[in-house]
């Protein structure tokens, strides 16, 4: 990820310098502002939300189901656990439309 990102930044930076005809002083100023922006963006990763514990995936889910681990779709349960997917939470039915929905166990 770092190599393609570095190469992309190098190419994009070269194109911007040529198109905008930036002087060395303007290039230095742009690098300073982008470094500050990068630092602020990295600090956002340091701020973390409290995460609920993930339910044990080795325990059987609802009877007769075969839950896959291909898609991580976390489901928050009333007991404070987060399940890997609605299937692991034992949910078998879906209510709602494509914008908002509710998984239920009926």
Order of alpha helices (4+ residues) and beta strands (2+ residues): alpha-alpha-beta-beta-beta-beta
